[in-house]
Amino acid sequence: MRDGSFLIVALGDSTTAGTPGWMSPREFPPKGRGDDRSQYAYWLMHAHPEWTVVNQGINGQRSDEIAARFDADVAALRPSLVVIIAGVNDIYQGRPAPNVITQLDAMYRRAAEHGIQVVAGTILPYDTATPEQNARMREVNAWITSRAESDPNVRVADTRAAVASSTDPDRLASTPDGLHPDADGYRRMAAAIEAQIEGHRRTQTDSHGKTQKDTGHRKTQKNTDTAEGKR
């Protein structure tokens, strides 16, 4: 980590790892393999050289598997902030939305216990999802948005909207495999996440002990450049 940098951990499944273009360092130690532009972590650090973003994404994992890694992959690194995107593999494997919600809630709580701010990403679309799968994804995403509105430590980035087609919100705008974003999609994810990281930092700087949120930026961040197992 660069001296004086702001440390962020990116925790999640393939849509964090950077599949299919990139294998994260967690998947292919020590530095990862592939096109490093195919991960939102790259684009965050490209925009903010003063940030260090540790990519802890693992392709194909469900939310319970991701949650099981929280202490080792997040808390042990003592970051200032964690970005959490999880649940698409649960949905793909037929698990109900409340299962995902339980795991996300546990991760958000663990982050707060360790003094780590959370940016919660919404579950991304994939082109082969059925109407019923999309309904379950929307249920989880609605809960994430509601939770962020009531929890000072959580801000939501609408990563689903960031990568979705402008003509069909349940399909990806650009994808090499119908399941994951391409490099430009990961760039758009980063833009949505970046806005919420900045919101956390702005609120922290301005509050000086106050708990009131920056409500103008607390609501779901929709990327204006709109455009797993599975993942």
VEXDREN-2710 file (C-alpha; in Angstrom, 1 decimal):
% VEXDREN-2710
k/r/px/py/pz
1/MET/0.0/0.0/0.0
2/ARG/1.2/3.5/-0.9
3/ASP/2.2/5.6/2.1
4/GLY/-0.7/7.9/3.2
5/SER/-3.2/6.3/0.8
6/PHE/-6.9/5.7/1.6
7/LEU/-7.4/1.9/1.9
8/ILE/-10.5/0.3/0.4
9/VAL/-11.3/-3.4/0.2
10/ALA/-13.5/-4.6/-2.7
11/LEU/-15.4/-7.7/-1.4
12/GLY/-17.6/-9.8/-3.6
13/ASP/-18.0/-12.4/-6.4
14/SER/-17.0/-12.3/-10.1
15/THR/-18.4/-8.8/-10.6
16/THR/-15.9/-7.6/-8.1
17/ALA/-13.1/-10.0/-9.2
18/GLY/-13.4/-8.7/-12.8
19/THR/-14.5/-11.8/-14.6
20/PRO/-14.1/-12.8/-17.4
21/GLY/-11.2/-10.4/-18.4
22/TRP/-9.4/-10.4/-15.1
23/MET/-8.6/-12.9/-12.3
24/SER/-8.2/-11.1/-9.0
25/PRO/-5.1/-11.5/-6.8
26/ARG/-7.4/-13.5/-4.5
27/GLU/-7.9/-15.9/-7.3
28/PHE/-4.5/-15.8/-8.9
29/PRO/-1.9/-14.7/-6.3
30/PRO/0.0/-12.6/-5.9
31/LYS/-0.9/-10.0/-8.5
32/GLY/-3.8/-11.3/-10.5
33/ARG/-3.9/-12.1/-14.2
34/GLY/-5.4/-10.7/-17.4
35/ASP/-6.6/-7.3/-18.5
36/ASP/-6.5/-5.3/-15.3
37/ARG/-9.0/-2.8/-16.8
38/SER/-11.7/-5.5/-16.4
39/GLN/-12.3/-4.7/-12.7
40/TYR/-13.8/-1.7/-11.0
41/ALA/-10.8/-1.6/-8.6
42/TYR/-8.6/-0.5/-11.5
43/TRP/-10.8/2.4/-12.5
44/LEU/-11.1/3.6/-8.9
45/MET/-7.4/3.8/-8.5
46/HIS/-7.0/5.2/-12.1
47/ALA/-9.2/8.1/-11.0
48/HIS/-7.7/8.4/-7.5
49/PRO/-4.0/7.5/-7.4
50/GLU/-4.1/8.3/-3.7
51/TRP/-6.5/5.4/-3.1
52/THR/-5.4/1.8/-2.6
53/VAL/-8.2/-0.7/-3.6
54/VAL/-7.6/-4.4/-2.7
55/ASN/-9.6/-6.7/-4.9
56/GLN/-10.9/-9.6/-2.8
57/GLY/-13.4/-10.8/-5.4
58/ILE/-13.8/-14.5/-6.1
59/ASN/-15.7/-15.8/-9.1
60/GLY/-18.7/-18.0/-8.4
61/GLN/-19.2/-17.4/-4.7
62/ARG/-22.5/-17.0/-3.0
63/SER/-23.2/-14.4/-0.3
64/ASP/-22.6/-16.8/2.6
65/GLU/-19.2/-17.8/1.2
66/ILE/-18.3/-14.1/0.8
67/ALA/-19.5/-13.4/4.3
68/ALA/-17.4/-16.2/5.7
69/ARG/-14.3/-14.4/4.3
70/PHE/-15.1/-11.1/5.9
71/ASP/-12.7/-11.3/8.9
72/ALA/-9.7/-12.5/7.0
73/ASP/-10.2/-10.6/3.7
74/VAL/-11.5/-7.3/5.1
75/ALA/-11.2/-6.8/8.9
76/ALA/-7.7/-8.1/9.0
77/LEU/-6.6/-5.4/6.6
78/ARG/-8.1/-2.6/8.7
79/PRO/-9.4/-0.6/5.7
80/SER/-11.2/2.7/6.0
81/LEU/-14.0/1.4/3.7
82/VAL/-15.3/-1.8/2.1
83/VAL/-17.3/-2.1/-1.1
84/ILE/-19.7/-5.1/-0.9
85/ILE/-21.4/-6.6/-3.9
86/ALA/-22.9/-10.1/-3.3
87/GLY/-26.0/-12.2/-4.1
88/VAL/-26.1/-12.9/-7.8
89/ASN/-24.9/-16.5/-7.4
90/ASP/-27.5/-17.2/-4.7
91/ILE/-30.1/-16.0/-7.2
92/TYR/-28.7/-18.0/-10.0
93/GLN/-28.6/-21.1/-7.8
94/GLY/-32.3/-20.7/-6.8
95/ARG/-31.8/-19.4/-3.3
96/PRO/-34.4/-17.0/-1.9
97/ALA/-33.8/-13.3/-1.5
98/PRO/-34.1/-13.4/2.3
99/ASN/-31.0/-15.6/2.4
100/VAL/-29.0/-13.0/0.6
101/ILE/-30.4/-10.2/2.8
102/THR/-29.3/-12.1/6.0
103/GLN/-25.8/-12.4/4.7
104/LEU/-25.5/-8.8/3.6
105/ASP/-26.9/-7.6/6.9
106/ALA/-24.3/-9.7/8.7
107/MET/-21.5/-8.1/6.6
108/TYR/-22.7/-4.6/7.1
109/ARG/-22.9/-5.2/10.9
110/ARG/-19.4/-6.7/11.0
111/ALA/-18.1/-3.6/9.1
112/ALA/-19.7/-1.3/11.6
113/GLU/-18.2/-3.3/14.5
114/HIS/-14.8/-2.7/13.0
115/GLY/-15.3/1.0/12.2
116/ILE/-15.3/0.3/8.5
117/GLN/-17.6/2.4/6.2
118/VAL/-19.6/0.5/3.7
119/VAL/-20.5/1.1/0.1
120/ALA/-23.2/-1.4/-0.8
121/GLY/-23.5/-2.2/-4.5
122/THR/-26.7/-3.5/-6.0
123/ILE/-26.7/-6.9/-7.8
124/LEU/-25.9/-6.7/-11.5
125/PRO/-28.1/-8.0/-14.2
126/TYR/-27.2/-10.9/-16.5
127/ASP/-28.7/-11.5/-19.9
128/THR/-30.1/-15.0/-19.3
129/ALA/-31.9/-14.2/-16.0
130/THR/-35.5/-15.3/-15.9
131/PRO/-38.3/-12.9/-14.8
132/GLU/-38.4/-14.7/-11.5
133/GLN/-34.7/-14.3/-11.0
134/ASN/-34.9/-10.7/-11.8
135/ALA/-37.7/-10.3/-9.3
136/ARG/-35.5/-11.8/-6.6
137/MET/-32.6/-9.5/-7.5
138/ARG/-34.9/-6.5/-7.3
139/GLU/-36.1/-7.6/-3.9
140/VAL/-32.5/-7.7/-2.6
141/ASN/-31.6/-4.4/-4.2
142/ALA/-34.7/-2.7/-2.8
143/TRP/-33.6/-4.0/0.7
144/ILE/-30.1/-2.6/0.1
145/THR/-31.5/0.8/-0.8
146/SER/-33.8/0.8/2.3
147/ARG/-31.0/-0.3/4.6
148/ALA/-28.7/2.5/3.3
149/GLU/-31.4/5.1/4.0
150/SER/-31.6/4.1/7.7
151/ASP/-27.9/3.2/8.4
152/PRO/-25.4/6.1/8.7
153/ASN/-22.5/3.6/7.9
154/VAL/-23.9/2.4/4.6
155/ARG/-24.2/4.1/1.3
156/VAL/-25.7/2.4/-1.8
157/ALA/-24.2/2.5/-5.3
158/ASP/-26.6/1.4/-8.0
159/THR/-24.1/-0.7/-9.8
160/ARG/-27.0/-2.6/-11.5
161/ALA/-28.1/0.6/-13.2
162/ALA/-24.5/1.6/-14.0
163/VAL/-24.0/-1.5/-16.3
164/ALA/-27.6/-2.0/-17.5
165/SER/-28.8/-1.5/-21.1
166/SER/-30.5/1.8/-21.7
167/THR/-33.4/-0.1/-23.3
168/ASP/-33.7/-3.0/-20.9
169/PRO/-32.6/-2.6/-17.3
170/ASP/-32.5/-6.4/-16.9
171/ARG/-29.7/-6.8/-19.5
172/LEU/-26.1/-5.7/-19.6
173/ALA/-25.3/-2.7/-21.8
174/SER/-22.0/-4.3/-23.0
175/THR/-20.8/-7.8/-22.2
176/PRO/-18.3/-10.3/-23.6
177/ASP/-20.2/-13.4/-22.3
178/GLY/-23.8/-12.3/-21.4
179/LEU/-23.0/-12.7/-17.7
180/HIS/-20.5/-10.0/-16.8
181/PRO/-19.7/-6.4/-17.8
182/ASP/-16.8/-5.7/-20.2
183/ALA/-14.0/-3.3/-19.3
184/ASP/-16.2/-0.2/-20.0
185/GLY/-19.0/-1.7/-17.8
186/TYR/-16.5/-2.0/-14.9
187/ARG/-15.5/1.6/-15.5
188/ARG/-19.1/2.6/-15.2
189/MET/-19.4/0.5/-12.0
190/ALA/-16.4/2.4/-10.6
191/ALA/-18.0/5.8/-11.3
192/ALA/-21.2/4.8/-9.4
193/ILE/-19.0/3.5/-6.5
194/GLU/-16.7/6.4/-6.5
195/ALA/-19.5/8.9/-6.0
196/GLN/-20.5/7.0/-2.8
197/ILE/-17.0/6.7/-1.5
198/GLU/-16.7/10.5/-2.0
199/GLY/-20.0/10.9/-0.2
200/HIS/-18.7/9.0/2.8
201/ARG/-15.5/11.0/2.9
202/ARG/-17.4/14.3/2.5
203/THR/-19.8/13.4/5.3
204/GLN/-17.0/12.4/7.6
205/THR/-15.1/15.6/6.9
206/ASP/-18.1/17.9/7.3
207/SER/-19.7/16.2/10.3
208/HIS/-17.1/16.6/13.0
209/GLY/-19.1/14.4/15.3
210/LYS/-22.5/15.0/13.8
211/THR/-24.5/12.0/12.6
212/GLN/-26.7/13.8/10.0
213/LYS/-26.1/12.4/6.5
214/ASP/-25.6/14.2/3.3
215/THR/-29.1/13.3/2.1
216/GLY/-28.5/14.8/-1.3
217/HIS/-26.1/12.0/-2.0
218/ARG/-27.4/9.3/0.4
219/LYS/-30.0/8.0/-2.0
220/THR/-29.2/5.5/-4.7
221/GLN/-26.5/6.7/-7.0
222/LYS/-27.6/6.3/-10.6
223/ASN/-24.7/6.6/-13.1
224/THR/-25.5/9.1/-15.7
225/ASP/-23.2/7.3/-18.2
226/THR/-25.8/4.5/-18.3
227/ALA/-25.5/3.0/-20.7
228/GLU/-22.2/-16.1/-11.8
229/GLY/-22.1/-21.6/-10.8
230/LYS/-22.5/-18.7/-13.1
231/ARG/-20.3/-15.8/-11.9
END
